[in-house]
Amino acid sequence: MEVTVDATRDPSTRDGAEVARHLAVDPATGLASAEAERRLQRDGPNELRAKAPVPMWRKVVRQFQDPLIYLLLVAVAISTAAWLAEGATGAPIDALVISAIVALNGALGFIQESRAEAAVKALQSMTAATSTVLREGQLRTVPSRELVCGDILVLNEGDAVGADARLLTAAALRLSEASLTGESEPVTKTAATLPDHLPLGDRKDMVFRGTSVVQGVGRAVVTATGMDTEVGSIAEMLEATREDPSPLQKEIASVSRLLGLTVIVIAVVVMIVTALVNEISTFGHLVTVLLLGVSLAVAAVPEGLPAILSVVLAIGVQQLARRNAVVKKLHSVETLGSATVIASDKTGTLTKNEMTIQCIRTASGEVELTGAGYRPEGTALAGGRELSDPALTREAGMVLAGGCLANNAQLTSRDGEWQIQGDPTEAAFLVAAHKLAGTVDRARQFERRGEIPFTSERKMMSTLVSGGDAGTAVVVKGAPDVLLSRCVAVQVGDEVVPLDPVRRAAASADVEELSAQAFRTLGVAYRWVDDPDTCGPLDVADEQNLVYVGVAGIIDPPRPEVAQAVAEARRAGVRVMMITGDHPTTAARIAEDLGIVGRGAPAVTGAELDTLSPGQLQDVTATTSVYARVAPRNKLQIVDALQARGEVVAMTGDGVNDAPALKSADIGVAMGITGTQVTKEAAKMILADDNFATIVAAVRQGRAIFDNIKKFLRYLLSSNMGEVFTVFFGVVFAGFIGITTTSGEAIVVPLLATQILWINLVTDSGPALAMGVDPEIDDVMSRPPRRPTDRLIDREMWRGIVFIGLVMGFATLLTMDIFLPGGLVEGSDSLDVARTAGFTTLVFAQFFNVFNSRSETTSAFRHLFSNGWLWASVGLGVALQIAVVQLPLLQTAFGTVSMDLAHWAVALAMASTVLWFDELRKLALRALRRSGTPATERTSRS
């Protein structure tokens, strides 16, 4: 007989016994093992659908799917064709070098992504989840992946729920559903059938996969497994969520397209001009012109850019990993740097997810308790000073002791870490008791003799405790309004006085004030038992004529480091938003404490979002920073609305309900400790320590990386532009400068193709890579995030690139003119000597340009020696250039000749003009900015 759940009926609206009959299972005995195996074979394991593993060959190919890589591969093809046309003599150096760079880039990307995948797997639990089920009348523990529809789940305190199920019985059953709904407080469950279909968080007769039991016991029949569970439906949303390229990927693609077009134009123009200026009479001449065009194409393209970009991003990833942040994709680091909004979950992300008693109100006043979380450290204060009032001390101690006695939680320490078992709210009393001297000892005098458990209907819990000579008492903890209705007296110091209307009103006012401050309130009352020997089993009749002691204010406190991180984000122009499933009052209070919003700022609920049009939603997200009682679809709506406004959104979270929004965001950040597996898979970055401050540190790191990317782009492009201008103007004005053909050359060129290649080898990779790890020169968090419309290379930067390129070209050609006969300056050296001097000038000019490029406006002499790697790369380059000029073997390979000291001095002096001209340009830019017209504003208006 085929048994399935009726998809047209919500199990929460059907009687539990009816659901069991429909699933052909006897709740008293459970499924037979054979039947469970048959259903497992039919329906498949209780697992979320996993993506098919990506083959290694596809991962490798993916590293080369980049526009700039395509451009380099075209350059390899052209270079190889030119080498073949020239007769295939020697090695195709151009093609081999570019191919090696392409391969290096692919290897770096593959290795880094493999490391990230391994780190993510290491964060996942190494033990398989298990569930207790009833099969053939026996309790059995089975892997949760083997649960099937119809299994009878047996739920106990501390259990993780392995599948969606309809409750059959429930005794004081409370579950934590924070990972699914975002609700921070445990939810009371009941087997009573619901009258109508309700939202997920209000289905009190259902338990869901991914939640956990914090109190009580119960039994439930499994109604959905795998992708049919509520978690599975969120996973379906996740699969349908579109993932866009990062801003940096878009920018690099745009730059690559621009460079590709520029290269084609430059190569064609130079080849045409060269052909027109020189007499092309043989096929050899044609090959020379073609090789010159290919060499210029290589010069114009910073072929080291992909590899350098990957290395710089990988170094940034490693730096973040040392700060407990695992980045799965290299480009995600930069994306964080351009984030304009951090949309964060509350529970477990901004808060500790550890309920804490922060204040106690009694008849004699208020006691404040310092410390947060489950570590029992802190002090008791009154009015900001150490608690000293005997009456207030007595009353507060009785509140905490009573809360510890009417309590089923446990607080333990393991390896210095404090952990709880049971209801987090009850555990809060155990922690708070350590902060008031003598309270723990007072509670330990008593032993429990009976209990009436907490239920959602009663809203309180009672215990019968006996302390020998101390006496026997009924201790009650629960909702203050319920307790007050059963109290006839109030504790005032050591005395018990009647609870007259004035004192009753004062106690109610205390509760209202704490509730208005977003505290969850629990009152404590007691009654002494006169004759303990005649006291029978505890029952509800004993919960009358109580003495009211006071009320505790409980809250899930913010993480201590988050407020500072929020302030740092705001200083950097990054807006922090809270999106939570918690109560609006609680959400607004936490947001106010953290500095996310000002006092009195409202929280918008998910129900209110559902009534808004897309346009209205965009308006709301522009002004509102706190959202409460939201469903997973609302989180997606908020992220999409922000992105539609042009925001770059970083979304943080830990629960299953956060996963779709994390994937849709520009960068999703999952919690590594409390985060669910689904969330970690959806995120681009995982915080191994669940520390929100790490996100802000990553924003700083991302901005610094972006600055360094601009630095080496400025350097590479301006230096390569200098090579292009040198060759182009050298060919066009060859006669004017004095460059004439020699007997051994087919056509006249200012630089040989091998010399152009050498310049790229010596000047591109080393210095550019050193600039990629340049320390932060300016405070990157003192400026607003770059807008999505801002270009990686804006007009101001392009002007600087062209300017430096022209200065380089001018300095190089003027150096050649100085040593050549004729031209503007009369010289007496051969073309080989002049070309070697110009070649050296261009190399040294690029080394000077290294220091220029560290900032668009800041002087090169500021923080001149802060980057040792930069000086090392320049020193190595200088040594290699001396070698290529002076060593006979390299002279033959690169067409150079030895130079005397005078030639070296002129080359160095002419190369330094790049530094001095750029210092003058920066001085002018700084003057303009001081006058109140920032370059960025001029650029945006131009």
LOPA-28339 format. One record per residue (C-alpha): x, y, z. Coordinates in pm, whole numbers, padded with zeros to 5 digits, always signed. Each point is the difference from the previous one (the first is absolute). Layout:
N
XYZ/...
***
This chain:
942
+00000+00000+00000/+00145+00336-00106/-00013+00246+00287/+00058+00373-00049/-00101+00316+00176/-00303+00171-00148/+00162+00306-00156/-00333+00185-00006/-00038-00013+00378/+00220+00173+00255/+00084-00258+00274/-00023+00274+00262/-00376+00035-00071/-00067-00375+00028/-00034-00212+00310/+00324-00179+00086/-00166-00342+00011/-00149+00064-00345/+00342+00092-00140/+00144-00323+00145/-00280-00208-00154/+00056+00164-00337/+00368-00091+00025/-00090-00359+00097/+00185-00003+00330/-00103-00096+00353/+00127+00273+00237/+00037-00264+00274/+00246-00220-00191/+00133+00204-00290/+00104-00139-00337/+00140-00345-00059/+00366+00001-00102/-00079-00158-00336/-00267+00260-00074/+00235+00282+00100/+00265-00138-00235/-00254-00026-00283/-00109+00360+00046/+00363+00111+00015/+00070-00170-00332/-00312+00155-00153/+00034+00356+00129/+00377+00024+00029/+00210+00113+00297/-00106+00286+00223/+00252+00241-00149/-00009+00328-00185/+00073-00025-00369/+00368+00058-00052/+00152+00150-00309/+00188-00245-00220/+00373+00031+00072/+00184+00210-00254/+00256-00213-00188/+00361+00105+00045/+00041+00067-00371/-00293+00241+00012/+00150+00179+00302/+00324+00039-00195/-00178+00129-00312/-00197+00246+00211/+00324+00175+00099/+00054+00101-00365/-00351+00131-00065/+00093+00365+00026/+00005+00273-00271/+00359+00100+00079/+00111-00363-00026/-00170-00020-00340/+00195+00308-00105/+00329-00153+00109/-00076-00324-00183/-00058+00203-00318/+00338+00166+00059/+00157-00347+00032/-00154-00104-00331/+00119+00313-00183/+00347-00025+00152/+00028-00364-00102/-00118+00077-00352/+00259+00275-00033/+00271-00236+00128/-00102-00263-00256/-00008+00257-00281/+00351+00112+00099/+00128-00351-00052/-00054-00156+00345/+00359+00065+00100/+00084-00016+00368/-00273-00011+00261/-00328+00197-00026/+00086+00202+00308/-00304+00232-00011/-00245-00287-00029/+00173-00208+00268/+00014+00283+00253/-00366+00097-00045/-00107-00367+00015/+00194-00046+00323/-00174+00301+00154/-00342-00130-00105/+00079-00342+00149/+00127+00158+00324/-00319+00199+00038/-00215-00310-00050/+00202-00197+00253/-00030+00276+00262/-00378+00022-00039/-00043-00378+00011/+00219-00044+00309/-00173+00280+00191/-00352-00124-00075/+00102-00353+00098/+00136+00129+00330/-00321+00190+00067/-00212-00309-00071/+00211-00202+00242/-00036+00268+00268/-00377+00003-00042/-00016-00378+00035/+00211+00023+00313/-00258+00233+00154/-00278-00254-00047/-00080-00251+00269/+00199-00321-00025/-00268-00215+00165/-00327-00103-00162/-00320+00118+00171/-00215-00267+00162/-00363-00026+00111/-00189-00217+00248/-00295-00184-00160/-00250-00264+00102/+00019-00307-00223/-00167-00331+00068/-00083+00125+00349/+00365+00065+00085/+00190+00326+00035/+00284+00017-00251/+00262+00257-00090/+00038+00031-00377/+00189+00241-00226/-00228+00293-00077/+00059-00057-00372/-00192-00330+00037/-00320+00154+00137/-00311-00066-00213/-00356+00128-00007/-00194-00184+00268/+00289-00038+00245/-00094+00080+00359/+00254+00252+00130/+00070-00010+00374/+00106+00347+00111/+00196+00076+00315/+00178+00303+00139/+00312+00076-00207/-00109-00195-00309/+00034+00142-00351/-00316-00052-00206/+00090-00210-00305/-00311+00052-00216/-00330+00191-00014/-00257-00175+00218/-00351+00034+00147/-00003-00016+00379/-00199-00285+00158/+00087+00076+00363/+00180+00288+00170/+00087+00057+00365/+00151+00340+00082/+00156-00019-00347/+00188+00307-00117/+00218+00029-00310/+00259+00248-00124/-00097+00095-00356/+00247+00289-00038/+00184-00168-00288/-00325-00034-00197/-00216+00298+00094/+00248+00239+00164/-00204+00001+00324/+00251+00020+00286/-00225-00132+00278/-00102-00367+00024/-00346-00083-00134/-00246-00200+00207/-00146-00298-00189/-00329-00182+00046/-00171-00298-00163/-00329+00191-00033/-00119+00033-00361/+00010+00347-00151/-00328+00137-00136/+00157+00148-00314/+00322+00021-00200/+00238+00238+00179/+00349+00144-00071/+00295-00225+00071/+00088+00152+00336/-00356-00046+00131/-00048-00369-00083/+00008-00114+00361/-00090-00362-00077/+00287-00052-00245/+00373-00050+00045/+00244+00074-00282/+00331-00128-00119/+00296+00208+00114/-00160+00108+00330/+00086-00133+00348/-00180-00096+00321/+00091+00222+00295/-00256-00135+00249/-00251-00278+00048/-00082-00316-00191/-00227-00096-00285/-00077-00242-00280/-00073+00089-00361/-00071-00177-00328/+00231+00097-00287/-00193+00169-00280/+00281+00125-00227/+00362-00087-00065/+00281+00133-00220/-00098+00269-00247/-00367-00022+00109/+00081+00154+00339/-00020+00371+00076/+00379+00009-00015/-00026-00167-00340/-00237+00267-00127/+00255+00263+00096/+00266-00202-00184/-00227+00009-00308/-00009+00379+00026/+00377-00007+00028/+00039-00192-00327/-00220+00251-00180/+00189+00302+00133/+00217+00173-00258/+00363+00072+00084/+00157+00304-00167/+00370+00065-00070/+00183+00209+00257/+00060+00372-00069/+00370-00068-00050/-00070-00277-00251/-00224+00239-00194/+00267+00272+00010/+00283-00229-00111/-00218-00131-00285/-00072+00359-00105/+00370+00094+00014/+00089-00314-00194/-00244+00087-00277/+00136+00352-00018/+00358-00127-00011/-00089-00252-00267/-00138+00272-00225/+00296+00228+00077/+00250-00273-00081/-00157-00072-00337/-00010+00369-00093/+00359+00065+00117/+00143-00305-00173/-00175+00075-00328/+00088+00371+00003/+00367-00063+00083/+00031-00268-00266/-00158+00231-00261/+00217+00296+00099/+00314-00216+00005/-00083-00140-00341/-00054+00352-00138/+00313+00149+00155/+00223-00288-00105/+00032-00164-00337/-00156-00347+00025/+00149-00194-00286/+00040-00355+00129/-00193-00259+00197/+00264+00034+00272/-00084+00369+00034/-00367-00091+00034/+00078-00252+00272/+00201+00263+00185/-00291+00242-00010/-00236-00274+00119/+00234-00092+00284/+00022+00365+00102/-00381+00018+00011/-00017-00314+00212/+00269+00137+00232/-00195+00322+00043/-00314-00201+00072/+00192-00184+00269/+00133+00332+00130/-00346+00157+00010/-00157-00290+00189/+00109-00050+00362/+00018-00376-00045/+00104-00038+00363/-00329+00156+00116/-00204-00322+00046/+00278-00173+00193/+00078+00307+00211/-00370+00054+00069/-00039-00362+00113/+00310+00019+00221/-00109+00326+00164/-00349-00134+00066/+00143-00329+00127/+00226+00185+00243/-00303+00196+00120/-00190-00327+00045/+00285-00143+00207/+00011+00311+00218/-00372-00033+00065/+00037-00373+00069/+00240+00086+00279/-00283+00211+00139/-00244-00295-00015/-00170+00095-00328/-00011-00263-00275/-00056+00154-00344/-00124-00246-00260/+00054+00222-00306/+00296+00232-00048/-00203+00291-00139/-00227-00002+00305/+00271+00175+00204/-00015+00308-00221/-00381-00011-00007/-00007+00046+00376/+00220+00304-00044/-00261+00161-00224/-00297-00097+00217/-00237+00285+00076/-00239-00199+00219/+00052-00284+00249/-00338-00166+00057/+00041-00215+00307/-00204-00259+00181/-00037+00073+00373/-00007-00324+00194/+00347-00152+00027/+00153+00260-00232/-00045+00339+00162/-00096-00162+00330/+00159-00287+00190/-00310-00223-00016/+00047-00038+00374/-00293+00122+00211/+00127+00223+00282/-00162+00156+00307/+00100+00366+00000/-00226+00141+00269/-00227-00096+00290/-00290+00211+00130/-00127-00056+00355/-00196+00196+00257/+00316+00181+00114/+00131+00103-00342/+00206-00124-00294/+00319-00206-00018/+00214+00003-00314/+00213-00304-00087/+00312+00046-00211/+00147-00261-00233/-00162-00169-00295/-00048-00351-00125/+00047-00329+00180/+00331+00079+00167/-00095+00051+00366/+00201+00316+00048/-00131+00340+00099/-00113+00211+00293/-00321+00134+00148/-00050+00378-00008/-00260+00242+00128/-00008+00347-00150/+00332-00065-00172/+00177-00087+00326/+00074-00328+00175/-00315-00143+00159/+00001+00072+00375/-00365+00044+00104/-00078-00302+00223/-00371-00010-00090/+00061+00025-00373/+00280-00259+00024/-00230-00242+00187/-00283+00040-00254/+00224-00032-00308/+00165-00310+00147/-00341-00160+00057/-00103+00073-00362/+00311-00169-00135/-00008-00289+00246/-00367-00059-00077/+00075+00005-00373/+00272-00261+00055/-00230-00228+00200/-00290+00013-00249/+00240-00103-00273/+00094-00301-00215/+00302+00144-00184/+00364-00088+00067/+00311+00218-00017/+00336-00173-00045/+00357+00096-00079/+00213-00196-00242/+00355+00105-00091/-00071+00351+00122/-00315+00036-00213/-00337+00028+00172/-00286-00196-00155/-00366-00052+00082/-00250-00278-00040/-00369+00077-00001/-00197+00321-00032/+00231+00303-00053/-00234+00217+00207/+00024-00234+00297/+00377-00019-00044/+00010+00379+00035/-00103-00036+00367/+00280-00250+00063/+00255+00242-00146/-00138+00308+00180/+00005-00175+00337/+00382-00004-00009/+00007+00379-00025/-00164+00063+00339/+00195-00136+00294/-00168-00275+00199/-00277-00070-00250/+00140-00327-00134/+00059-00132+00354/-00354+00098+00098/-00148-00194-00291/+00218-00302+00068/-00154-00041+00347/-00318-00131-00159/-00085-00327-00173/-00288-00045-00240/-00287-00221+00112/-00256+00077-00269/-00070+00199-00317/-00283+00138-00210/+00160+00067-00342/-00037+00313-00206/-00270+00003-00269/-00107+00272-00238/-00347-00003+00155/+00122+00033+00361/+00294+00231-00082/+00183-00105+00314/+00198-00280+00164/-00007-00111+00363/+00226-00217+00212/-00028-00133+00353/+00339+00034+00171/+00121-00099+00344/+00301+00140+00181/-00003-00185+00333/+00019+00259+00274/-00053+00270-00263/-00353-00131-00056/-00212-00120-00292/-00143+00231-00263/-00190+00015-00325/+00207+00212-00243/-00172+00138-00308/+00153+00166-00309/-00206+00136-00287/-00174+00286-00176/-00021+00289+00250/-00366+00078-00067/-00095-00363+00069/+00205-00012+00319/-00134+00329+00132/-00356-00128-00035/+00091-00284+00239/+00197+00208+00252/-00136+00144+00322/+00323+00139+00146/+00334+00147-00110/+00355-00040+00129/+00150+00322+00138/+00346-00064+00141/-00035-00268+00268/-00370+00064+00043/-00314-00116-00178/-00263+00274-00034/-00348-00009-00155/-00020+00061-00374/-00233+00297+00017/-00124+00181-00315/+00283+00253+00012/+00275-00264+00016/-00178-00213-00262/-00016+00298-00235/+00370+00075+00061/+00094-00361-00082/-00209+00011-00320/+00162+00330-00096/+00346-00158+00041/-00099-00277-00242/-00137+00247-00255/+00315+00213+00012/+00226-00300-00056/-00219-00125-00285/+00014+00343-00163/+00381-00030+00011/-00028-00329-00196/+00078-00221+00299/-00168-00335+00031/-00141-00005+00355/-00028-00292+00241/-00132+00040+00353/+00086-00208+00307/-00229-00079+00295/-00006-00255+00282/-00201-00139+00287/+00132-00176+00312/-00151-00337+00079/-00087-00015+00372/-00005-00379+00039/+00224-00164-00266/-00071-00348+00138/-00368+00028-00095/+00072+00157-00343/-00107-00233-00278/+00083+00017-00371/+00025+00355-00126/-00309+00120-00190/-00147+00324-00133/-00182+00060+00331/+00341+00066+00154/+00058+00290-00241/-00221+00238+00200/+00052+00252+00280/+00355+00066-00118/+00255+00259+00110/+00117+00211-00293/+00379+00060+00001/+00077+00186-00321/+00052-00014-00374/+00312-00066-00211/+00064+00181-00329/+00155-00239-00253/+00142+00073-00345/+00225-00155-00262/+00287+00251+00032/+00197+00148-00287/+00349-00130-00058/+00238+00241+00178/+00213+00063-00309/-00292+00072-00233/-00074+00358+00111/+00355+00108-00085/-00017-00187-00331/-00329+00174-00086/+00154+00338+00083/+00300-00079-00222/-00232-00102-00282/-00197+00323+00031/+00324+00200-00004/+00081-00173-00328/-00339+00091-00145/-00131-00357+00025/-00357-00031+00123/-00075-00287+00241/-00351-00146-00005/-00162-00258+00228/-00233-00258-00154/-00143-00244+00253/-00292-00225+00075/-00011+00132+00358/-00254+00232+00162/+00003+00363-00129/+00054+00149+00346/+00294-00229+00069/+00150+00065-00343/-00030+00378+00040/+00159-00013+00348/+00300-00205-00115/+00045+00220-00310/-00005+00310+00221/+00254-00151+00243/+00235-00080-00289/-00030+00344-00158/-00172-00131-00313/-00288+00242+00051/-00075+00293+00226/-00238+00003+00292/-00363-00059-00095/+00070-00126-00352/-00278-00240-00106/+00036-00357-00120/-00190-00109-00312/-00156-00348+00016/-00019-00267-00267/-00378+00035-00009/+00039+00369-00083/+00252-00081-00274/-00248-00239-00161/-00238+00290-00064/+00256+00215-00184/+00051+00035-00375/+00356-00033-00138/+00030+00377-00021/-00126+00049+00356/+00236-00272+00122/+00295+00186-00149/-00112+00318+00179/-00029-00186+00331/+00343-00162-00030/+00149+00341-00067/-00096+00125+00347/-00068-00302+00224/+00282-00201+00155/-00188-00242+00229/-00232-00276-00123/-00174-00245+00233/-00226-00304-00028/+00125-00057-00355/-00035-00318-00205/+00270-00131-00239/-00179+00157-00297/+00007+00339+00177/+00378-00021+00037/+00030-00062-00372/-00234+00293-00069/+00212+00232+00213/+00327-00108-00165/-00149+00033-00349/-00146+00344+00080/+00336+00122+00128/+00178-00129-00310/-00262+00166-00221/+00099+00328+00166/+00361-00063-00103/+00124-00118+00339/+00273-00264+00035/-00146-00229+00267/+00184-00224+00244/-00249-00229+00174/+00092-00187+00316/-00184-00282+00169/+00019-00341+00159/-00341-00165-00042/-00147-00199-00284/-00244+00285-00051/+00289+00231-00088/+00140-00215-00284/-00196+00138-00301/+00074+00360+00096/+00367-00085+00053/+00025-00143-00350/-00187+00290-00158/+00212+00263+00175/+00317+00131-00160/+00184-00187+00273/-00157-00239+00247/+00175-00048+00334/-00086-00311+00202/+00081-00076+00363/+00243-00290+00028/-00093-00118+00350/-00376+00051+00019/-00062+00006-00374/-00185-00284-00168/+00148-00203-00284/-00244+00150-00250/+00103+00352+00100/+00371-00076-00028/-00046-00143-00348/-00195+00309-00111/+00251+00251+00142/+00310+00137-00168/+00174+00053+00333/-00020-00190+00329/+00095+00142+00338/+00166-00279+00196/-00040+00194+00327/-00349+00146-00064/+00147+00343+00072/-00185+00287-00166/+00306+00221+00046/+00186-00226-00244/-00241+00116-00272/+00099+00362+00053/+00367-00102+00006/-00065-00171-00334/-00151+00323-00134/+00324+00179+00089/+00203-00281-00156/-00214+00011-00312/+00046+00374-00037/+00374-00028+00046/+00010-00273-00264/-00202+00214-00240/+00241+00289+00056/+00292-00230-00075/-00171-00129-00313/-00034+00360-00119/+00366+00060+00085/+00137-00281-00212/-00251+00067-00278/+00114+00362-00006/+00358-00118-00009/-00043-00272-00263/-00213+00203-00238/+00204+00321+00021/+00326-00193-00042/-00136-00199-00293/-00135+00322-00149/+00353+00136+00018/+00121-00294-00212/-00276+00055-00254/+00070+00374-00033/+00372-00067-00028/-00041-00240-00292/-00281+00192-00169/+00161+00345+00008/+00342-00151-00056/-00123-00149-00329/-00195+00311-00106/+00276+00251+00085/+00299-00227-00063/+00161+00238-00247/-00065+00305+00218/+00169-00171+00297/+00287-00138-00204/-00094-00369-00001/+00111-00147-00331/+00036-00354-00128/+00323-00189+00026/+00136-00261-00237/-00116-00287+00214/-00362+00112+00044/-00291-00028-00239/-00197+00293+00144/+00069+00265+00261/-00156-00034+00347/+00090+00176+00327/-00022-00324+00203/+00039-00362-00103/-00280-00250+00066/+00222-00194+00241/+00075+00319+00192/-00370+00074+00037/-00053-00351+00132/+00291+00043+00243/-00150+00322+00135/-00325-00182+00074/+00183-00288+00167/+00216+00222+00221/-00236+00284+00086/-00351-00148+00000/-00031-00299+00230/+00237+00064+00292/-00075+00366+00079/-00371-00040-00077/-00025-00298+00235/+00186+00194+00271/-00251+00283-00044/-00279-00253+00046/+00110-00048+00362/+00072+00368+00063/-00094+00102+00355/-00291+00236+00050/+00131+00352-00056/-00321+00193+00075/-00288-00088+00233/-00223-00196-00237/-00285-00001+00252/-00020+00379+00007/-00160+00019-00344/-00337-00124-00125/-00020-00322-00201/+00048+00030-00371/-00326+00013-00190/-00094-00287-00234/+00007+00252-00284/+00357+00108+00082/+00256-00139-00240/+00307-00190+00108/+00194+00221-00240/-00180+00333-00009/+00070+00299-00225/+00239+00156+00250/+00202-00321+00011/-00001-00034-00380/+00130+00356-00029/+00281-00084+00240/+00080-00320-00192/+00022+00181-00334/+00200+00285+00156/+00260-00235+00148/+00013-00202-00323/+00074+00315-00200/+00273+00109+00244/+00160-00345-00021/-00012-00002-00379/+00138+00353-00020/+00284-00075+00246/+00095-00321-00184/+00003+00153-00348/+00181+00315+00120/+00270-00222+00154/+00047-00173-00337/+00010+00338-00173/+00272+00121+00238/+00235-00279-00109/-00095-00024-00371/+00150+00219-00273/-00253+00251-00129/-00340+00060+00157/-00068+00268+00260/+00326-00059+00186/+00317-00089-00185/+00163-00323+00118/+00270-00233-00122/-00099-00352+00107/-00131-00284-00211/-00364-00106-00019/+00082-00306+00213/+00139+00216+00283/-00284+00252-00023/-00259-00276-00009/+00162-00166+00305/-00006+00332+00187/-00364+00061-00093/-00084-00358+00096/+00165+00051+00340/-00171+00336+00049/-00340-00158-00058/+00073-00280+00249/+00121+00243+00268/-00293+00235-00067/-00235-00286+00082/+00185-00062+00326/-00048+00367+00093/-00364-00039-00101/-00038-00275+00261/+00016+00264+00274/-00220+00241-00195/-00276-00256-00028/-00047-00067+00371/-00246+00289+00013/-00191+00220-00241/+00066+00317+00201/+00236-00080+00290/+00369+00072-00049/+00222-00297-00083/+00227+00105+00287/-00270-00067+00261/+00048-00344+00160/+00284-00045-00247/+00161-00291+00187/-00311-00170+00141/+00000-00279-00260/+00319-00206+00007/-00126-00233-00274/-00032+00297-00234/+00361+00104+00050/+00117-00358-00040/-00183-00038-00331/+00141+00330-00130/+00350-00096+00113/-00025-00334-00177/-00126+00172-00316/+00289+00245-00001/+00249-00285+00037/-00159-00191-00288/+00006+00310-00223/+00370+00053+00069/+00056-00365-00087/-00191+00016-00329/+00203+00305-00105/+00345-00109+00115/+00013-00381-00036/+00101-00120-00349/-00238-00300-00001/-00303+00215+00075/+00121+00271-00239/-00026-00249-00284/-00349-00112+00103/-00148+00348+00049/+00196+00218-00245/+00177+00216+00259/+00354+00135+00028/+00209+00107+00297/-00035+00358+00126/+00247+00219+00191/-00078+00191+00318/-00110+00313-00188/-00261-00194-00195/-00131-00157+00322/-00016+00341+00169/-00196+00158-00286/-00241-00299-00012/-00060+00023+00376/-00049+00376-00005/-00243-00013-00291/-00193-00287+00163/-00041+00201+00321/-00200+00266-00185/-00297-00237+00032/+00014+00043+00378/+00041+00379-00007/-00272+00065-00258/-00245-00218+00192/+00084+00176+00327/-00096+00327-00169/-00326-00157-00126/-00085-00125+00350/+00082+00337+00149/-00251+00161-00238/-00265-00261+00084/+00046+00054+00374/-00034+00374-00049/-00324-00052-00190/-00137-00222+00278/+00093+00252+00265/-00190+00259-00199/-00315-00210+00053/-00029-00184-00333/+00083-00368+00055/+00133-00185-00299/-00271-00259+00035/-00267+00268-00031/+00169+00154-00302/+00019-00346-00154/-00367-00078+00063/-00105+00329-00157/+00229-00033-00299/
***
